[in-house]
Amino acid sequence: MEYVLIKYVHFLGIFAVVGSLFAEAILVKPRMTRAELFFLSKIDGVYGIGALVAVGAGLLLWFGVGKPADFYTQNWIFLTKVGLFTTVGLLSIWPTVFFLKVRKGNPHEEVTIPGPIRLMVRVEVALLVVIPAMAVLMANGIGVY
């Protein structure tokens, strides 16, 4: 039962990451008011919490409960999936810092969002779309060394 519960929490974290990142990609635009950026930073906070939950539960699944750690560690697709998720997390740092810095001030004032910030959010989404395919492959025994 512990395995099922942790897997469920892992999925909840993943859903929070996917939902909030897609929302960010849809909402971010070249010019935004500080009020919009404040809202976007809250969505980004949900993304961060979801990522922590997904990683925490994922580490428990990898090293704590369920299948032996070697099941995951000896699968190159799983390791690639972890690498992609890590890359998505690292790419999110600059947009997060930017949103937090510029959200304060007159809520009606418009701020120009740099193109690279918008691009990073979209690249994060593109990489995130690949991860479930890797999970399906791994779950079907593909990628074992």
TIGU-145452 format. One line per 3 residues: their letters; for each residue x, y, z of N, C-alpha, C. Coordinates in Angstrom, 2 decimals, m for minus. Example, Ala and Ser with C-alpha at 12.3 -4.5 7.8 and 13.67 -1.06 7.14 Angstrom:
BEGIN
AS = 13.19,m5.69,7.80,12.30,m4.50,7.80,13.20,m3.30,7.80; 12.85,m2.25,7.08,13.67,m1.06,7.14,12.90,0.03,7.87
***
This chain:
BEGIN
MEY = 0.82,m1.20,0.00,0.00,0.00,0.00,0.87,1.26,0.00; 2.00,1.20,0.70,2.91,2.33,0.75,3.38,2.70,m0.66; 3.70,1.69,m1.46,4.16,1.88,m2.84,3.10,2.62,m3.66
VLI = 1.86,2.19,m3.53,0.75,2.80,m4.28,0.56,4.26,m3.85; 0.63,4.52,m2.56,0.46,5.88,m2.06,1.57,6.81,m2.56; 2.81,6.34,m2.51,3.92,7.17,m2.97,3.84,7.39,m4.48
KYV = 3.43,6.37,m5.21,3.27,6.52,m6.66,2.17,7.55,m6.96; 1.10,7.53,m6.19,0.00,8.49,m6.35,0.50,9.92,m6.09; 1.26,10.11,m5.01,1.81,11.42,m4.69,2.75,11.87,m5.81
HFL = 3.53,10.93,m6.35,4.42,11.22,m7.47,3.62,11.76,m8.66; 2.52,11.10,m8.98,1.66,11.55,m10.08,1.06,12.93,m9.80; 0.65,13.17,m8.56,0.12,14.50,m8.22,1.16,15.58,m8.46
GIF = 2.40,15.31,m8.06,3.48,16.26,m8.30,3.69,16.49,m9.79; 3.65,15.42,m10.56,3.82,15.53,m12.02,2.68,16.34,m12.62; 1.46,16.09,m12.19,0.31,16.85,m12.72,0.47,18.34,m12.40
AVV = 0.94,18.67,m11.20,1.15,20.07,m10.83,2.22,20.70,m11.72; 3.29,19.97,m11.98,4.36,20.49,m12.84,3.83,20.73,m14.25; 3.18,19.74,m14.82,2.69,19.85,m16.19,1.65,20.96,m16.32
GSL = 0.68,20.97,m15.42,m0.38,21.98,m15.48,0.15,23.39,m15.34; 1.02,23.60,m14.36,1.53,24.95,m14.14,2.47,25.39,m15.25; 3.27,24.48,m15.77,4.20,24.87,m16.84,3.44,25.18,m18.13
FAE = 2.41,24.40,m18.44,1.59,24.72,m19.61,0.88,26.06,m19.41; 0.40,26.32,m18.20,m0.24,27.61,m17.92,0.75,28.76,m18.13; 1.97,28.59,m17.63,2.99,29.63,m17.83,3.24,29.87,m19.31
AIL = 3.36,28.78,m20.08,3.64,28.92,m21.51,2.51,29.66,m22.23; 1.29,29.42,m21.79,0.14,30.08,m22.41,0.04,31.54,m21.98; 0.33,31.81,m20.72,0.13,33.16,m20.17,1.27,34.13,m20.43
VKP = 2.48,33.64,m20.57,3.61,34.55,m20.76,3.53,35.18,m22.15; 3.71,36.49,m22.18,3.64,37.22,m23.45,4.69,38.32,m23.46; 4.92,38.94,m24.59,6.01,39.93,m24.68,5.91,41.09,m23.70
RMT = 4.70,41.54,m23.40,4.50,42.62,m22.44,3.42,42.19,m21.45; 3.72,42.37,m20.16,2.77,41.98,m19.12,2.76,43.04,m18.03; 1.60,43.18,m17.40,1.54,44.09,m16.25,2.17,43.38,m15.05
RAE = 2.53,44.19,m14.07,3.11,43.59,m12.85,2.07,42.72,m12.14; 0.80,43.07,m12.25,m0.26,42.24,m11.66,m0.28,40.86,m12.33; m0.15,40.85,m13.65,m0.09,39.57,m14.38,1.15,38.78,m13.99
LFF = 2.25,39.48,m13.81,3.49,38.81,m13.40,3.39,38.27,m11.98; 2.68,38.98,m11.11,2.45,38.49,m9.75,1.68,37.17,m9.81; 0.64,37.13,m10.63,m0.15,35.90,m10.81,0.71,34.80,m11.41
LSK = 1.52,35.14,m12.41,2.40,34.17,m13.05,3.42,33.62,m12.06; 3.89,34.46,m11.15,4.84,33.98,m10.15,4.18,33.00,m9.17; 2.88,33.16,m8.93,2.16,32.19,m8.09,2.05,30.84,m8.81
IDG = 1.76,30.90,m10.11,1.71,29.66,m10.90,3.09,29.00,m10.90; 4.14,29.81,m11.01,5.49,29.29,m10.97,5.79,28.65,m9.61; 5.20,29.19,m8.56,5.34,28.59,m7.23,4.71,27.21,m7.17
VYG = 3.55,27.06,m7.80,2.90,25.74,m7.88,3.82,24.78,m8.63; 4.44,25.28,m9.70,5.39,24.47,m10.46,6.52,23.99,m9.55; 7.09,24.90,m8.76,8.19,24.54,m7.87,7.79,23.52,m6.83
IGA = 6.64,23.72,m6.22,6.15,22.75,m5.21,5.89,21.40,m5.86; 5.26,21.42,m7.04,5.00,20.17,m7.76,6.28,19.44,m8.10; 7.31,20.19,m8.50,8.60,19.57,m8.82,9.22,18.94,m7.58
LVA = 9.16,19.63,m6.46,9.71,19.06,m5.22,8.96,17.80,m4.81; 7.64,17.82,m4.94,6.84,16.63,m4.60,7.18,15.49,m5.54; 7.25,15.77,m6.85,7.57,14.73,m7.83,8.95,14.14,m7.59
VGA = 9.92,15.00,m7.33,11.29,14.52,m7.08,11.35,13.73,m5.78; 10.75,14.26,m4.72,10.77,13.55,m3.44,10.13,12.17,m3.53; 8.95,12.12,m4.11,8.27,10.82,m4.25,9.04,9.93,m5.22
GLL = 9.60,10.51,m6.28,10.39,9.73,m7.23,11.61,9.11,m6.58; 12.29,9.87,m5.73,13.45,9.32,m5.02,13.04,8.20,m4.07; 11.88,8.36,m3.42,11.38,7.28,m2.56,11.08,6.02,m3.38
LWF = 10.50,6.21,m4.55,10.21,5.06,m5.42,11.50,4.41,m5.92; 12.49,5.23,m6.20,13.76,4.73,m6.73,14.55,3.98,m5.67; 14.67,4.57,m4.47,15.55,4.01,m3.46,14.86,3.42,m2.24
GVG = 13.54,3.63,m2.11,12.89,3.23,m0.87,11.91,2.08,m0.96; 10.90,2.23,m1.78,9.83,1.24,m1.82,9.64,0.71,m3.23; 8.97,m0.39,m3.33,8.67,m0.93,m4.66,9.82,m1.72,m5.25
KPA = 10.07,m1.48,m6.52,11.10,m2.22,m7.25,12.49,m1.89,m6.71; 13.42,m2.82,m6.89,14.80,m2.53,m6.46,15.39,m1.36,m7.25; 16.30,m0.63,m6.63,16.91,0.54,m7.26,17.56,0.19,m8.58
DFY = 18.11,m1.02,m8.70,18.76,m1.43,m9.96,17.79,m1.45,m11.13; 16.51,m1.69,m10.86,15.52,m1.68,m11.94,15.54,m0.34,m12.66; 15.73,0.73,m11.90,15.76,2.07,m12.47,17.18,2.45,m12.92
TQN = 18.14,2.20,m12.06,19.51,2.64,m12.31,20.11,1.98,m13.54; 19.69,0.78,m13.86,20.26,0.07,m15.00,19.42,0.25,m16.26; 18.64,1.31,m16.32,17.82,1.58,m17.50,18.20,2.96,m18.05
WIF = 18.80,2.97,m19.24,19.28,4.24,m19.81,18.12,5.19,m20.12; 16.95,4.65,m20.40,15.81,5.53,m20.67,15.39,6.25,m19.38; 15.40,5.53,m18.28,15.08,6.16,m17.00,16.09,7.25,m16.67
LTK = 17.36,6.96,m16.86,18.40,7.94,m16.56,18.28,9.16,m17.48; 17.91,8.93,m18.73,17.67,10.05,m19.65,16.47,10.87,m19.19; 15.42,10.18,m18.73,14.23,10.85,m18.22,14.58,11.74,m17.02
VGL = 15.38,11.22,m16.12,15.82,12.01,m14.96,16.65,13.20,m15.42; 17.51,12.98,m16.41,18.31,14.07,m16.95,17.45,15.16,m17.60; 16.43,14.75,m18.33,15.52,15.72,m18.95,14.76,16.52,m17.90
FTT = 14.28,15.82,m16.87,13.55,16.51,m15.81,14.46,17.50,m15.09; 15.70,17.10,m14.87,16.68,17.99,m14.25,16.94,19.20,m15.15; 17.05,18.97,m16.45,17.26,20.06,m17.40,16.09,21.03,m17.38
VGL = 14.87,20.50,m17.34,13.68,21.35,m17.26,13.74,22.20,m15.99; 14.12,21.57,m14.89,14.23,22.31,m13.63,15.29,23.41,m13.69; 16.42,23.10,m14.28,17.49,24.12,m14.39,17.08,25.26,m15.32
LSI = 16.39,24.92,m16.41,15.92,25.96,m17.33,14.91,26.89,m16.67; 14.22,26.39,m15.66,13.18,27.19,m15.02,13.73,28.23,m14.05; 15.00,28.14,m13.71,15.56,29.05,m12.71,15.52,30.50,m13.18
WPT = 16.00,30.76,m14.38,16.05,32.14,m14.87,14.65,32.77,m14.98; 13.66,32.08,m15.60,12.31,32.68,m15.61,11.75,32.91,m14.20; 11.99,31.97,m13.30,11.48,32.12,m11.93,12.07,33.37,m11.27
VFF = 13.37,33.52,m11.36,14.03,34.68,m10.77,13.51,35.97,m11.41; 13.37,35.96,m12.73,12.86,37.15,m13.43,11.45,37.50,m12.96; 10.55,36.51,m12.90,9.17,36.77,m12.48,9.13,37.32,m11.06
LKV = 9.96,36.78,m10.18,9.98,37.24,m8.79,10.51,38.67,m8.68; 11.51,39.01,m9.49,12.10,40.34,m9.42,11.17,41.43,m9.95; 10.47,41.16,m11.05,9.72,42.23,m11.71,8.24,42.28,m11.32
RKG = 7.79,41.40,m10.47,6.36,41.39,m10.12,5.97,42.51,m9.17; 6.94,43.08,m8.46,6.63,44.10,m7.46,6.62,45.49,m8.09; 5.75,46.32,m7.56,5.64,47.70,m8.06,4.20,48.00,m8.42
NPH = 4.02,49.03,m9.23,2.69,49.44,m9.67,2.06,48.29,m10.46; 0.93,47.74,m10.00,0.32,46.58,m10.66,m0.11,46.84,m12.10; m0.29,48.11,m12.46,m0.75,48.42,m13.82,0.42,48.72,m14.78
EEV = 1.59,48.86,m14.21,2.77,49.14,m15.05,3.11,47.92,m15.90; 3.42,48.16,m17.17,3.78,47.07,m18.08,5.28,46.84,m18.07; 5.63,45.57,m18.18,7.03,45.16,m18.20,7.25,44.36,m19.47
TIP = 8.38,44.59,m20.11,8.74,43.81,m21.29,9.40,42.52,m20.83; 8.88,41.41,m21.33,9.45,40.10,m21.00,10.46,39.76,m22.08; 11.72,39.56,m21.69,12.74,39.24,m22.70,12.41,37.96,m23.47
GPI = 12.73,37.98,m24.76,12.48,36.82,m25.60,13.08,35.52,m25.06; 14.32,35.55,m24.54,14.89,34.31,m24.01,14.09,33.72,m22.84; 13.46,34.56,m22.04,12.63,34.06,m20.93,11.44,33.29,m21.51
RLM = 10.76,33.90,m22.47,9.61,33.23,m23.09,10.04,31.95,m23.80; 11.18,32.00,m24.46,11.70,30.82,m25.15,12.00,29.69,m24.17; 12.60,30.02,m23.04,12.93,28.99,m22.05,11.69,28.27,m21.55
VRV = 10.64,29.02,m21.30,9.39,28.40,m20.83,8.89,27.42,m21.89; 8.96,27.81,m23.15,8.49,26.94,m24.23,9.40,25.72,m24.43; 10.69,25.89,m24.26,11.62,24.76,m24.34,11.35,23.79,m23.20
EVA = 11.08,24.32,m22.01,10.73,23.47,m20.87,9.53,22.59,m21.21; 8.49,23.20,m21.79,7.29,22.46,m22.17,7.63,21.38,m23.19; 8.44,21.73,m24.19,8.81,20.78,m25.24,9.54,19.57,m24.64
LLV = 10.46,19.83,m23.73,11.18,18.73,m23.09,10.26,17.92,m22.19; 9.36,18.60,m21.51,8.44,17.92,m20.60,7.52,16.95,m21.35; 7.20,17.27,m22.58,6.32,16.41,m23.38,6.98,15.07,m23.70
VIP = 8.30,15.04,m23.75,9.03,13.82,m24.08,9.08,12.85,m22.89; 9.07,13.38,m21.69,9.27,12.56,m20.48,8.24,11.45,m20.32; 6.94,11.68,m20.52,5.98,10.57,m20.37,6.23,9.43,m21.37
AMA = 6.67,9.76,m22.58,6.99,8.70,m23.55,8.11,7.82,m23.00; 9.08,8.44,m22.38,10.18,7.67,m21.80,9.69,6.81,m20.64; 8.77,7.33,m19.86,8.21,6.56,m18.75,7.48,5.32,m19.26
VLM = 6.74,5.48,m20.35,6.01,4.34,m20.93,6.99,3.30,m21.45; 8.03,3.75,m22.16,9.04,2.83,m22.66,9.69,2.06,m21.51; 10.08,2.79,m20.48,10.74,2.18,m19.33,9.81,1.17,m18.64
ANG = 8.55,1.54,m18.47,7.60,0.65,m17.81,7.37,m0.65,m18.59; 7.66,m0.60,m19.88,7.51,m1.79,m20.71,8.84,m2.54,m20.91; 9.81,m2.24,m20.07,11.06,m2.98,m20.06,12.06,m2.59,m21.13
IGV = 11.82,m1.48,m21.80,12.74,m1.03,m22.84,13.81,m0.16,m22.22; 15.05,m0.35,m22.61,16.14,0.48,m22.13,17.01,m0.15,m21.06; 16.74,m1.39,m20.71,17.54,m2.07,m19.68,18.90,m2.39,m20.28
Y = 19.96,m2.10,m19.51,21.33,m2.40,m19.98,21.50,m3.90,m20.10
***
